[in-house]
Every structure is written in C-alpha cells, then in structure tokens.
Amino acid sequence: MQIDLNGAPVTTAAETLSALIEEHGFDAASVATALDGVFIPRLMRSTTPLHGGAKVEVLSPMQGG
C-alpha cells in the first residue's frame, strides 16, 4: 500500500504502525509516532492499523542546544 512516511511517499507491506517501524529500521524504543496527525503511544503501535494514504510521522529525539 502507498503511505506518506515523514513527508515522503513509500510503498509498504506493513499492516500496523509497529510493523512499519520495524520494516524501516527505526529504533522503536526511542521514537515518537503520529498517524494522520494523532500521537500514537508506543504500547498502541502494534494494534494501530495502517491504511492506504496514511500520513505517518516517526520522530527521533534531538540533542544539543
């Protein structure tokens, strides 16, 4: 299915947000996620289904100042 990941179109076979994170090699323990503009807590990623056209943001914390 086609989705938007961090502003870029991608094709994925992932059915859940958790599977998408794994598929793209993100460190699940250290990222924040949003689906269609709604924050998704870590514990809900495995039960959050993806859909065609979904807009997914995966954000890593930044250090420095």
HTML snippet that shows the backbone in 3Dmol.js (N, CA, C, O; Angstrom):
<script src="https://3Dmol.org/build/3Dmol-min.js"></script>
<div id="view" style="width:600px;height:400px;position:relative"></div>
<script>
const pdb = `
ATOM      1  N   MET A   1       0.833  -1.180   0.000  1.00  0.00           N
ATOM      2  CA  MET A   1       0.000   0.000   0.000  1.00  0.00           C
ATOM      3  C   MET A   1       0.876   1.242   0.000  1.00  0.00           C
ATOM      4  O   MET A   1       2.014   1.202   0.467  1.00  0.00           O
ATOM      5  N   GLN A   2       0.363   2.319  -0.510  1.00  0.00           N
ATOM      6  CA  GLN A   2       1.070   3.598  -0.535  1.00  0.00           C
ATOM      7  C   GLN A   2       0.695   4.419   0.705  1.00  0.00           C
ATOM      8  O   GLN A   2      -0.482   4.599   1.016  1.00  0.00           O
ATOM      9  N   ILE A   3       1.722   4.910   1.402  1.00  0.00           N
ATOM     10  CA  ILE A   3       1.521   5.809   2.533  1.00  0.00           C
ATOM     11  C   ILE A   3       2.523   6.954   2.417  1.00  0.00           C
ATOM     12  O   ILE A   3       3.391   6.948   1.544  1.00  0.00           O
ATOM     13  N   ASP A   4       2.393   7.922   3.295  1.00  0.00           N
ATOM     14  CA  ASP A   4       3.333   9.035   3.381  1.00  0.00           C
ATOM     15  C   ASP A   4       4.103   8.863   4.689  1.00  0.00           C
ATOM     16  O   ASP A   4       3.503   8.897   5.763  1.00  0.00           O
ATOM     17  N   LEU A   5       5.423   8.679   4.614  1.00  0.00           N
ATOM     18  CA  LEU A   5       6.251   8.482   5.804  1.00  0.00           C
ATOM     19  C   LEU A   5       7.221   9.643   5.918  1.00  0.00           C
ATOM     20  O   LEU A   5       8.106   9.815   5.081  1.00  0.00           O
ATOM     21  N   ASN A   6       7.045  10.434   6.960  1.00  0.00           N
ATOM     22  CA  ASN A   6       7.890  11.607   7.202  1.00  0.00           C
ATOM     23  C   ASN A   6       7.952  12.513   5.968  1.00  0.00           C
ATOM     24  O   ASN A   6       9.004  13.052   5.626  1.00  0.00           O
ATOM     25  N   GLY A   7       6.800  12.668   5.312  1.00  0.00           N
ATOM     26  CA  GLY A   7       6.705  13.578   4.186  1.00  0.00           C
ATOM     27  C   GLY A   7       7.089  13.002   2.836  1.00  0.00           C
ATOM     28  O   GLY A   7       7.073  13.715   1.833  1.00  0.00           O
ATOM     29  N   ALA A   8       7.435  11.718   2.794  1.00  0.00           N
ATOM     30  CA  ALA A   8       7.831  11.091   1.533  1.00  0.00           C
ATOM     31  C   ALA A   8       6.905   9.915   1.221  1.00  0.00           C
ATOM     32  O   ALA A   8       6.553   9.152   2.121  1.00  0.00           O
ATOM     33  N   PRO A   9       6.512   9.762  -0.029  1.00  0.00           N
ATOM     34  CA  PRO A   9       5.670   8.616  -0.386  1.00  0.00           C
ATOM     35  C   PRO A   9       6.486   7.323  -0.337  1.00  0.00           C
ATOM     36  O   PRO A   9       7.604   7.265  -0.848  1.00  0.00           O
ATOM     37  N   VAL A  10       5.920   6.298   0.278  1.00  0.00           N
ATOM     38  CA  VAL A  10       6.570   4.984   0.326  1.00  0.00           C
ATOM     39  C   VAL A  10       5.524   3.897   0.089  1.00  0.00           C
ATOM     40  O   VAL A  10       4.333   4.088   0.335  1.00  0.00           O
ATOM     41  N   THR A  11       5.996   2.772  -0.387  1.00  0.00           N
ATOM     42  CA  THR A  11       5.162   1.584  -0.525  1.00  0.00           C
ATOM     43  C   THR A  11       5.555   0.640   0.600  1.00  0.00           C
ATOM     44  O   THR A  11       6.740   0.406   0.835  1.00  0.00           O
ATOM     45  N   THR A  12       4.566   0.099   1.294  1.00  0.00           N
ATOM     46  CA  THR A  12       4.844  -0.782   2.423  1.00  0.00           C
ATOM     47  C   THR A  12       3.912  -1.983   2.416  1.00  0.00           C
ATOM     48  O   THR A  12       2.792  -1.921   1.908  1.00  0.00           O
ATOM     49  N   ALA A  13       4.394  -3.065   2.985  1.00  0.00           N
ATOM     50  CA  ALA A  13       3.571  -4.250   3.206  1.00  0.00           C
ATOM     51  C   ALA A  13       3.118  -4.305   4.662  1.00  0.00           C
ATOM     52  O   ALA A  13       2.356  -5.195   5.039  1.00  0.00           O
ATOM     53  N   ALA A  14       3.579  -3.360   5.483  1.00  0.00           N
ATOM     54  CA  ALA A  14       3.247  -3.344   6.912  1.00  0.00           C
ATOM     55  C   ALA A  14       1.751  -3.106   7.109  1.00  0.00           C
ATOM     56  O   ALA A  14       1.152  -2.256   6.450  1.00  0.00           O
ATOM     57  N   GLU A  15       1.170  -3.860   8.012  1.00  0.00           N
ATOM     58  CA  GLU A  15      -0.252  -3.701   8.310  1.00  0.00           C
ATOM     59  C   GLU A  15      -0.498  -2.878   9.562  1.00  0.00           C
ATOM     60  O   GLU A  15      -1.603  -2.380   9.776  1.00  0.00           O
ATOM     61  N   THR A  16       0.546  -2.732  10.402  1.00  0.00           N
ATOM     62  CA  THR A  16       0.413  -1.946  11.627  1.00  0.00           C
ATOM     63  C   THR A  16       1.545  -0.933  11.717  1.00  0.00           C
ATOM     64  O   THR A  16       2.550  -1.033  11.014  1.00  0.00           O
ATOM     65  N   LEU A  17       1.361   0.031  12.589  1.00  0.00           N
ATOM     66  CA  LEU A  17       2.390   1.041  12.806  1.00  0.00           C
ATOM     67  C   LEU A  17       3.671   0.398  13.330  1.00  0.00           C
ATOM     68  O   LEU A  17       4.768   0.786  12.928  1.00  0.00           O
ATOM     69  N   SER A  18       3.543  -0.561  14.205  1.00  0.00           N
ATOM     70  CA  SER A  18       4.698  -1.268  14.751  1.00  0.00           C
ATOM     71  C   SER A  18       5.481  -1.983  13.647  1.00  0.00           C
ATOM     72  O   SER A  18       6.710  -1.929  13.620  1.00  0.00           O
ATOM     73  N   ALA A  19       4.778  -2.640  12.754  1.00  0.00           N
ATOM     74  CA  ALA A  19       5.434  -3.349  11.651  1.00  0.00           C
ATOM     75  C   ALA A  19       6.146  -2.365  10.718  1.00  0.00           C
ATOM     76  O   ALA A  19       7.216  -2.676  10.195  1.00  0.00           O
ATOM     77  N   LEU A  20       5.568  -1.193  10.508  1.00  0.00           N
ATOM     78  CA  LEU A  20       6.194  -0.178   9.667  1.00  0.00           C
ATOM     79  C   LEU A  20       7.498   0.306  10.279  1.00  0.00           C
ATOM     80  O   LEU A  20       8.497   0.468   9.578  1.00  0.00           O
ATOM     81  N   ILE A  21       7.490   0.535  11.579  1.00  0.00           N
ATOM     82  CA  ILE A  21       8.697   0.984  12.278  1.00  0.00           C
ATOM     83  C   ILE A  21       9.804  -0.052  12.131  1.00  0.00           C
ATOM     84  O   ILE A  21      10.956   0.289  11.861  1.00  0.00           O
ATOM     85  N   GLU A  22       9.449  -1.305  12.308  1.00  0.00           N
ATOM     86  CA  GLU A  22      10.429  -2.386  12.163  1.00  0.00           C
ATOM     87  C   GLU A  22      10.912  -2.490  10.718  1.00  0.00           C
ATOM     88  O   GLU A  22      12.110  -2.632  10.473  1.00  0.00           O
ATOM     89  N   GLU A  23       9.999  -2.421   9.773  1.00  0.00           N
ATOM     90  CA  GLU A  23      10.328  -2.539   8.357  1.00  0.00           C
ATOM     91  C   GLU A  23      11.343  -1.483   7.910  1.00  0.00           C
ATOM     92  O   GLU A  23      12.190  -1.751   7.058  1.00  0.00           O
ATOM     93  N   HIS A  24      11.251  -0.288   8.487  1.00  0.00           N
ATOM     94  CA  HIS A  24      12.129   0.811   8.081  1.00  0.00           C
ATOM     95  C   HIS A  24      13.331   1.002   9.008  1.00  0.00           C
ATOM     96  O   HIS A  24      14.090   1.957   8.851  1.00  0.00           O
ATOM     97  N   GLY A  25      13.502   0.101   9.966  1.00  0.00           N
ATOM     98  CA  GLY A  25      14.705   0.094  10.786  1.00  0.00           C
ATOM     99  C   GLY A  25      14.789   1.159  11.863  1.00  0.00           C
ATOM    100  O   GLY A  25      15.878   1.465  12.350  1.00  0.00           O
ATOM    101  N   PHE A  26      13.648   1.731  12.243  1.00  0.00           N
ATOM    102  CA  PHE A  26      13.659   2.705  13.338  1.00  0.00           C
ATOM    103  C   PHE A  26      13.832   1.979  14.666  1.00  0.00           C
ATOM    104  O   PHE A  26      13.414   0.829  14.804  1.00  0.00           O
ATOM    105  N   ASP A  27      14.444   2.638  15.639  1.00  0.00           N
ATOM    106  CA  ASP A  27      14.560   2.097  16.994  1.00  0.00           C
ATOM    107  C   ASP A  27      13.247   2.394  17.720  1.00  0.00           C
ATOM    108  O   ASP A  27      13.016   3.516  18.171  1.00  0.00           O
ATOM    109  N   ALA A  28      12.400   1.385  17.825  1.00  0.00           N
ATOM    110  CA  ALA A  28      11.051   1.562  18.365  1.00  0.00           C
ATOM    111  C   ALA A  28      11.033   2.170  19.764  1.00  0.00           C
ATOM    112  O   ALA A  28      10.086   2.869  20.122  1.00  0.00           O
ATOM    113  N   ALA A  29      12.062   1.912  20.549  1.00  0.00           N
ATOM    114  CA  ALA A  29      12.090   2.399  21.928  1.00  0.00           C
ATOM    115  C   ALA A  29      12.429   3.885  22.020  1.00  0.00           C
ATOM    116  O   ALA A  29      12.198   4.510  23.055  1.00  0.00           O
ATOM    117  N   SER A  30      12.979   4.459  20.940  1.00  0.00           N
ATOM    118  CA  SER A  30      13.437   5.841  21.066  1.00  0.00           C
ATOM    119  C   SER A  30      12.803   6.799  20.059  1.00  0.00           C
ATOM    120  O   SER A  30      13.350   7.871  19.796  1.00  0.00           O
ATOM    121  N   VAL A  31      11.652   6.420  19.494  1.00  0.00           N
ATOM    122  CA  VAL A  31      10.975   7.330  18.577  1.00  0.00           C
ATOM    123  C   VAL A  31       9.561   7.627  19.064  1.00  0.00           C
ATOM    124  O   VAL A  31       8.969   6.861  19.825  1.00  0.00           O
ATOM    125  N   ALA A  32       9.045   8.748  18.609  1.00  0.00           N
ATOM    126  CA  ALA A  32       7.641   9.103  18.822  1.00  0.00           C
ATOM    127  C   ALA A  32       6.938   8.931  17.481  1.00  0.00           C
ATOM    128  O   ALA A  32       7.545   9.111  16.425  1.00  0.00           O
ATOM    129  N   THR A  33       5.654   8.579  17.530  1.00  0.00           N
ATOM    130  CA  THR A  33       4.929   8.321  16.293  1.00  0.00           C
ATOM    131  C   THR A  33       3.593   9.050  16.257  1.00  0.00           C
ATOM    132  O   THR A  33       2.951   9.265  17.285  1.00  0.00           O
ATOM    133  N   ALA A  34       3.192   9.423  15.046  1.00  0.00           N
ATOM    134  CA  ALA A  34       1.877  10.012  14.826  1.00  0.00           C
ATOM    135  C   ALA A  34       1.307   9.415  13.547  1.00  0.00           C
ATOM    136  O   ALA A  34       2.035   9.167  12.587  1.00  0.00           O
ATOM    137  N   LEU A  35       0.011   9.190  13.545  1.00  0.00           N
ATOM    138  CA  LEU A  35      -0.700   8.683  12.382  1.00  0.00           C
ATOM    139  C   LEU A  35      -1.799   9.671  12.051  1.00  0.00           C
ATOM    140  O   LEU A  35      -2.681   9.924  12.872  1.00  0.00           O
ATOM    141  N   ASP A  36      -1.749  10.228  10.861  1.00  0.00           N
ATOM    142  CA  ASP A  36      -2.720  11.229  10.424  1.00  0.00           C
ATOM    143  C   ASP A  36      -2.855  12.370  11.428  1.00  0.00           C
ATOM    144  O   ASP A  36      -3.955  12.854  11.696  1.00  0.00           O
ATOM    145  N   GLY A  37      -1.714  12.788  11.978  1.00  0.00           N
ATOM    146  CA  GLY A  37      -1.678  13.928  12.882  1.00  0.00           C
ATOM    147  C   GLY A  37      -2.034  13.630  14.331  1.00  0.00           C
ATOM    148  O   GLY A  37      -2.104  14.549  15.148  1.00  0.00           O
ATOM    149  N   VAL A  38      -2.260  12.360  14.665  1.00  0.00           N
ATOM    150  CA  VAL A  38      -2.623  11.970  16.033  1.00  0.00           C
ATOM    151  C   VAL A  38      -1.486  11.164  16.638  1.00  0.00           C
ATOM    152  O   VAL A  38      -1.058  10.160  16.069  1.00  0.00           O
ATOM    153  N   PHE A  39      -0.988  11.612  17.811  1.00  0.00           N
ATOM    154  CA  PHE A  39       0.067  10.896  18.520  1.00  0.00           C
ATOM    155  C   PHE A  39      -0.391   9.485  18.848  1.00  0.00           C
ATOM    156  O   PHE A  39      -1.510   9.281  19.318  1.00  0.00           O
ATOM    157  N   ILE A  40       0.486   8.504  18.596  1.00  0.00           N
ATOM    158  CA  ILE A  40       0.200   7.102  18.921  1.00  0.00           C
ATOM    159  C   ILE A  40       1.223   6.635  19.956  1.00  0.00           C
ATOM    160  O   ILE A  40       2.410   6.543  19.645  1.00  0.00           O
ATOM    161  N   PRO A  41       0.781   6.338  21.180  1.00  0.00           N
ATOM    162  CA  PRO A  41       1.719   5.856  22.206  1.00  0.00           C
ATOM    163  C   PRO A  41       2.370   4.527  21.800  1.00  0.00           C
ATOM    164  O   PRO A  41       1.783   3.742  21.055  1.00  0.00           O
ATOM    165  N   ARG A  42       3.564   4.293  22.289  1.00  0.00           N
ATOM    166  CA  ARG A  42       4.329   3.085  21.962  1.00  0.00           C
ATOM    167  C   ARG A  42       3.521   1.816  22.171  1.00  0.00           C
ATOM    168  O   ARG A  42       3.566   0.920  21.328  1.00  0.00           O
ATOM    169  N   LEU A  43       2.793   1.714  23.254  1.00  0.00           N
ATOM    170  CA  LEU A  43       2.054   0.493  23.566  1.00  0.00           C
ATOM    171  C   LEU A  43       0.879   0.244  22.618  1.00  0.00           C
ATOM    172  O   LEU A  43       0.341  -0.863  22.587  1.00  0.00           O
ATOM    173  N   MET A  44       0.479   1.248  21.853  1.00  0.00           N
ATOM    174  CA  MET A  44      -0.655   1.086  20.931  1.00  0.00           C
ATOM    175  C   MET A  44      -0.219   0.850  19.484  1.00  0.00           C
ATOM    176  O   MET A  44      -1.067   0.630  18.619  1.00  0.00           O
ATOM    177  N   ARG A  45       1.073   0.890  19.209  1.00  0.00           N
ATOM    178  CA  ARG A  45       1.548   0.772  17.823  1.00  0.00           C
ATOM    179  C   ARG A  45       1.212  -0.582  17.199  1.00  0.00           C
ATOM    180  O   ARG A  45       0.865  -0.651  16.020  1.00  0.00           O
ATOM    181  N   SER A  46       1.311  -1.645  17.974  1.00  0.00           N
ATOM    182  CA  SER A  46       1.085  -2.981  17.411  1.00  0.00           C
ATOM    183  C   SER A  46      -0.388  -3.231  17.090  1.00  0.00           C
ATOM    184  O   SER A  46      -0.706  -4.146  16.331  1.00  0.00           O
ATOM    185  N   THR A  47      -1.284  -2.433  17.654  1.00  0.00           N
ATOM    186  CA  THR A  47      -2.715  -2.594  17.389  1.00  0.00           C
ATOM    187  C   THR A  47      -3.273  -1.448  16.545  1.00  0.00           C
ATOM    188  O   THR A  47      -4.484  -1.347  16.346  1.00  0.00           O
ATOM    189  N   THR A  48      -2.383  -0.588  16.052  1.00  0.00           N
ATOM    190  CA  THR A  48      -2.815   0.537  15.218  1.00  0.00           C
ATOM    191  C   THR A  48      -2.624   0.167  13.747  1.00  0.00           C
ATOM    192  O   THR A  48      -1.494   0.101  13.263  1.00  0.00           O
ATOM    193  N   PRO A  49      -3.736  -0.076  13.032  1.00  0.00           N
ATOM    194  CA  PRO A  49      -3.626  -0.477  11.626  1.00  0.00           C
ATOM    195  C   PRO A  49      -3.283   0.706  10.724  1.00  0.00           C
ATOM    196  O   PRO A  49      -3.654   1.849  10.993  1.00  0.00           O
ATOM    197  N   LEU A  50      -2.571   0.400   9.655  1.00  0.00           N
ATOM    198  CA  LEU A  50      -2.283   1.398   8.626  1.00  0.00           C
ATOM    199  C   LEU A  50      -3.329   1.276   7.520  1.00  0.00           C
ATOM    200  O   LEU A  50      -3.969   0.235   7.373  1.00  0.00           O
ATOM    201  N   HIS A  51      -3.495   2.338   6.751  1.00  0.00           N
ATOM    202  CA  HIS A  51      -4.414   2.332   5.625  1.00  0.00           C
ATOM    203  C   HIS A  51      -3.768   3.090   4.474  1.00  0.00           C
ATOM    204  O   HIS A  51      -2.916   3.952   4.690  1.00  0.00           O
ATOM    205  N   GLY A  52      -4.167   2.773   3.281  1.00  0.00           N
ATOM    206  CA  GLY A  52      -3.639   3.468   2.124  1.00  0.00           C
ATOM    207  C   GLY A  52      -3.838   4.970   2.256  1.00  0.00           C
ATOM    208  O   GLY A  52      -4.920   5.429   2.623  1.00  0.00           O
ATOM    209  N   GLY A  53      -2.797   5.732   1.956  1.00  0.00           N
ATOM    210  CA  GLY A  53      -2.868   7.177   2.055  1.00  0.00           C
ATOM    211  C   GLY A  53      -2.578   7.732   3.437  1.00  0.00           C
ATOM    212  O   GLY A  53      -2.630   8.944   3.642  1.00  0.00           O
ATOM    213  N   ALA A  54      -2.272   6.853   4.392  1.00  0.00           N
ATOM    214  CA  ALA A  54      -1.977   7.298   5.764  1.00  0.00           C
ATOM    215  C   ALA A  54      -0.772   8.233   5.767  1.00  0.00           C
ATOM    216  O   ALA A  54       0.157   8.081   4.973  1.00  0.00           O
ATOM    217  N   LYS A  55      -0.807   9.188   6.664  1.00  0.00           N
ATOM    218  CA  LYS A  55       0.326  10.089   6.860  1.00  0.00           C
ATOM    219  C   LYS A  55       0.962   9.734   8.206  1.00  0.00           C
ATOM    220  O   LYS A  55       0.375   9.963   9.263  1.00  0.00           O
ATOM    221  N   VAL A  56       2.169   9.172   8.147  1.00  0.00           N
ATOM    222  CA  VAL A  56       2.864   8.687   9.333  1.00  0.00           C
ATOM    223  C   VAL A  56       4.092   9.552   9.588  1.00  0.00           C
ATOM    224  O   VAL A  56       4.867   9.837   8.676  1.00  0.00           O
ATOM    225  N   GLU A  57       4.254   9.958  10.825  1.00  0.00           N
ATOM    226  CA  GLU A  57       5.459  10.678  11.248  1.00  0.00           C
ATOM    227  C   GLU A  57       6.164   9.832  12.290  1.00  0.00           C
ATOM    228  O   GLU A  57       5.546   9.382  13.254  1.00  0.00           O
ATOM    229  N   VAL A  58       7.456   9.616  12.099  1.00  0.00           N
ATOM    230  CA  VAL A  58       8.297   8.908  13.066  1.00  0.00           C
ATOM    231  C   VAL A  58       9.412   9.877  13.418  1.00  0.00           C
ATOM    232  O   VAL A  58      10.236  10.220  12.570  1.00  0.00           O
ATOM    233  N   LEU A  59       9.435  10.313  14.660  1.00  0.00           N
ATOM    234  CA  LEU A  59      10.362  11.368  15.083  1.00  0.00           C
ATOM    235  C   LEU A  59      11.332  10.849  16.125  1.00  0.00           C
ATOM    236  O   LEU A  59      10.940  10.199  17.093  1.00  0.00           O
ATOM    237  N   SER A  60      12.614  11.149  15.910  1.00  0.00           N
ATOM    238  CA  SER A  60      13.658  10.787  16.861  1.00  0.00           C
ATOM    239  C   SER A  60      13.997  12.011  17.701  1.00  0.00           C
ATOM    240  O   SER A  60      13.964  13.134  17.197  1.00  0.00           O
ATOM    241  N   PRO A  61      14.325  11.809  18.982  1.00  0.00           N
ATOM    242  CA  PRO A  61      14.706  12.953  19.818  1.00  0.00           C
ATOM    243  C   PRO A  61      16.025  13.565  19.345  1.00  0.00           C
ATOM    244  O   PRO A  61      16.905  12.869  18.837  1.00  0.00           O
ATOM    245  N   MET A  62      16.137  14.859  19.521  1.00  0.00           N
ATOM    246  CA  MET A  62      17.367  15.548  19.131  1.00  0.00           C
ATOM    247  C   MET A  62      18.064  16.056  20.386  1.00  0.00           C
ATOM    248  O   MET A  62      17.411  16.454  21.350  1.00  0.00           O
ATOM    249  N   GLN A  63      19.379  16.041  20.367  1.00  0.00           N
ATOM    250  CA  GLN A  63      20.162  16.555  21.495  1.00  0.00           C
ATOM    251  C   GLN A  63      20.913  17.785  21.048  1.00  0.00           C
ATOM    252  O   GLN A  63      21.126  18.021  19.859  1.00  0.00           O
ATOM    253  N   GLY A  64      21.298  18.539  22.012  1.00  0.00           N
ATOM    254  CA  GLY A  64      22.073  19.748  21.705  1.00  0.00           C
ATOM    255  C   GLY A  64      21.305  20.987  22.088  1.00  0.00           C
ATOM    256  O   GLY A  64      20.214  20.912  22.653  1.00  0.00           O
ATOM    257  N   GLY A  65      21.878  22.110  21.781  1.00  0.00           N
ATOM    258  CA  GLY A  65      21.174  23.304  22.181  1.00  0.00           C
ATOM    259  C   GLY A  65      21.599  24.517  21.460  1.00  0.00           C
ATOM    260  O   GLY A  65      21.073  25.601  21.711  1.00  0.00           O
TER     261      GLY A  65
END
`;
const viewer = $3Dmol.createViewer("view");
viewer.addModel(pdb, "pdb");
viewer.setStyle({}, {cartoon: {color: "spectrum"}});
viewer.zoomTo();
viewer.render();
</script>
